[in-house]
Amino acid sequence: MNSTDFRQLYTKQPSDLVLTPFDEETGFSLVREYPEGTAYKEDGRVMFIKVAILDRGLFYSVDMTIPEKEKIKEGHVRYILVDRPNYKKITNFVSNTGDKEFVFSEEKQRILHPSSKKELTLNEFVDTLVKNHMSDPLFWEKKLKKAAVFLLKTFFLLNDGRYNSFETEVEMYNIGRGQKNFEEDKESLDPFFKHFYVSKNMLLLLLCILTPLSFFLYSRWPFGDFSVSNPTVVFSFFLILFLFDRASATLRQNIKSFMESKKSSGRQRKNFIERLHAYQQKNSFNLKV
């Protein structure tokens, strides 16, 4: 089946603005308006839908876009992708053709949904894509992703660094290509003859914990006088300092391993920093039919 035959399986709807068959692939792109009365429609946003039959399976995607007339070609319109729509119930998504969630049957000229055993016409399939795009299937997933980003920012901050998903990815790419090295210029704070390494922000956290704790324990300390002359107090302080030293070193090593992960492809196990980073980037869910 070629692109023209596939295109004929779809009946253009009144809300469809532009329908463009692909030249080299069997499929088409579709620009559709949002329903009347929605904020997206009033803000001039439109849907950009792609459906194609590739060698590896059925491909589809739906994105919110902003139409913008190009100055170079009069009458020509380009559609700028809104990567993270600022609307609660809008979800951009792209298929993972390896999952085989939907399969195109050339014999039946229908799109099959094996898990529900439903057979959809191309129009019904596009409507299904639109309904999922205009819903919020990742509601709880987004909450968990925000928590993951918060943890990543906290871990980097405790290591005297800063985490930003996009900027971090660019830096990892440059490190992987050998264009720069992982930043090792953070000055370690060694207050006790270089026996302990505690990052500056980790030390600040330590002081924020110990200062109010010392006032609380001053009158309730059960192991003698609460002073530096008490070996138990000194031991407890150095024990806490040692734990923060191990935490700083472990966190630093995990961040370094994460930042250099694109450089070494042989590693199989991902540390917790890598898993959190990968989790907050994924955007996968099963479509509701």
N, C-alpha and C positions, 0 to 999 in steps of 0.2 A: 504494500500500500504506500502510495506516495503522499506528499503533503496536500496536494489538491483533493485527493479522494478523502483524506482524513478531515480536511476542512469542510467538505460537503456533508459530513455527519453532524455538523453543528448548525443550528438555526439561530441566526443573529437576533438578539433581543432589543427592544426599544432603548434599554439603558446602556447598550454596547455602543461605544464611540468609534473604536478602531479595531478591526480584525485583520491581522497580518500573518499570512502563511509563511512558514520558514522555507528558505531556499535549499539548504543542505540537509536538513533534518525533517522527519515526518512530524509535523506539529504546527502550532500557531501561537501567536501572542494576542491577547485581548485586553483592550482598555475599557473598563466599565465604570459607570458612575455609581456613586453611593446613593442609597435611597433618599428621597426627599424628606426634609425635616431633620436629618441627622447633622451633627456638628461637623462631620467630615465633609459632607456635601457643601455646607455653608462656608467652610474654610477653603474650598476649591481643591480638595483632594480627590483622587481617583484611584481605582484598583488597577493593578497591572498583573495580568494572569498569563501564565505560560503552561501549555500542555504539549507534550511531545512523546513519541515512541522512539526510544533509544535502544541500542543493542543490549544494554544492561537492564532494561525494563522501562516501565512507564514513569515519565518525569512530569512533575507539576510544581508550580510555585504561585504564591499570591503575595503581592507587596502593596503597601500604600505608597503612592507617588504624588509628586507635585508637578503638574504640567507647566512647562516653561517654553515660550516661543523663542527659537533661536534667531539671533540677529543675522547670522551668516546666510541662512536659507529662509527666504520669506515664506510664511505659511507652514514651515516645518516646526514640529513640536517635539521636544525631548521630555522625558519623564524622569524626574530626579527621585531616587529612592529615599523614602523616609525610613532610615534604618531602625530606629526605636520610636515608634509612634507615641505621641504624648496623649493617647486616648486609652481609657481603661479597657474597653472591650474590642480592641483591634490587635490581631496577632499576625504578623508576617511569618510565613513558613515556606520551606522548600522540601521536596520529597527526598527520602533516602531510597534510591531505587534498589538497593540491596535487600531491603526489607520485604519487597513484594507485597506491600499492603494492598495495592490495586494492580490488576493485570488486564491488559487490553486483549480481547478476543477478536481476531480479524474475521473468524468464521461467523460469530454472532453479531459482530460490529457493536459490541457492548463492552463496557468496562466492568470487570468482575471484582467483587469484594469477597475474597475467599472466606474470611472469618464469619461473615453474616450470610454468605451465599446469595447476596443480592447482585442483580445485573442492572447496570445503569446506562442510560443513553449518555451521549457526550454532553447534552444540555443539562441533564440531571447531575452529572458528575461536576460540571462547572458550578452549578448551584450549590452543590455540597461543599466545594472549595470555598465559595463565597460565605456560606453560613458559618463555616469554621473560622474563617478569617475575621468575621464580625462577631465572634464570641471570645471568651477568655478561658480557653482550655488549660492555660498555664498559670492560673491564678495562684495556686499554692506553690507551684514550681517557682514562680517569680519571688514569692516570699522567702523561700529557701535560698534562692540565688542571692538575694539581698543580704541574707545572713552570711552566706559564703564570702561575698565581697567584703562585708564588715570584718570577718575574721582575717581575710587576706590583708586588708589595710592595717589591722591591728598587729599582725605578725611582722609586717614590713616596718611599721612604726617602732615596734619594740627592738627591731634590728637597726634602728636609725635610718630607715629607708622610707620609700613612698611607693605605694602600689596604685597603678592605673592600668586597667585592662588593655587598652589600646597601646599606650606608651610602653608598657612592659612587654607586650608582644613584639613591638618594633625593636626594642632593645635586645630581646632574646634572638630575634632574627639576625641582627648585626653581630651579636656574639657568636652565633652559629656559623656565620660566614667568615669569622675571623677578623672582622673589621674593627672590633674593640674587645676588650677584656672585661670580665666581671669586675665591678668596682670593689677594690680591696683597700681603698684609701681611708676607710673609716678608722679613726684613732680609737684604739681600745682604752678603756679606763682601768688602770691597774693600781688601785689604791693601796694594796698591801704587798709590796715587793714583787709585783708581777706574778703572784700566785693565783690571782683570780682575773678572769676576763668577764666583765659585765658591761654590756652596751649602755650608752648614756641614758636612753629612754627606759631601758630595763632597770637601771639604777634608780631613776626617778620613780618608777613604779614601786621598787623596793622601799624607798624612803616613804612613799605615800602609804604603804601598808604598815611599815614598822613604827612610824611616828604616832599615829592614833592608837596603835596596838600597845605601845609602851605606856601610854597614859592609862589605858584600860588595865594592863597587867601590874602597874606599879603597886596598887593596893591589894591585888588579888594573887600575886605571885606566890605559889606554894612551896618554892624551893629556896628558902632563905631570903636574904636581902636582894632587892632588885637593883643591883648596881654593877659597875664594871669589875668590882672586886669579887663578885660571885662567879666561880668557874662555870656554873650552869648557864648563867646569862651569856657569858662569853662564848661558850660552846654553842648555845642556841643561835646566837648571832652569826657565828662562822658557818654553822650548818645551813642556815637560810642563805647566806652569801654563796656558799658552795652550790646549793641547788639552783640559784639564779645564774651562777657561772655556767653550770651544765646546760641550763635552759638557753642561755645566750649562744653558747657554742653550737648546740644542736640546731637551734633555729637558724643560725648563720649558715651552717653547713647545708641545711635543707634548702634555703633560699639560693645559695650558690649553685647547688645541684640542679635546682629548678631553672635558674637563669641560663645554665649551660646545657640544658637537656637537648636542645636542637643540635648541639655540637656532637653529642655522642648518641648514635642511633642504636647501639647494642644493648642499652639498659632495658630491662623488662619490667622491673618494679618501679612504680611511681611513688614518690613520697607524698605526704599529706598536702604540701603546698601545691604540687602539680595536680593532685586530684581535685582540690578546691578550685583551682584555676580552670581546669577542663570542665568541671561541673557547671560553673556559672556561665560558661560560654555555649553550652549545648542548648538546643532548642528543638527537642524532639517530643512528639506525642502522636497518638493514634487519632485519625480523623473520625468524627462522629458522622455516621451515615444515616 
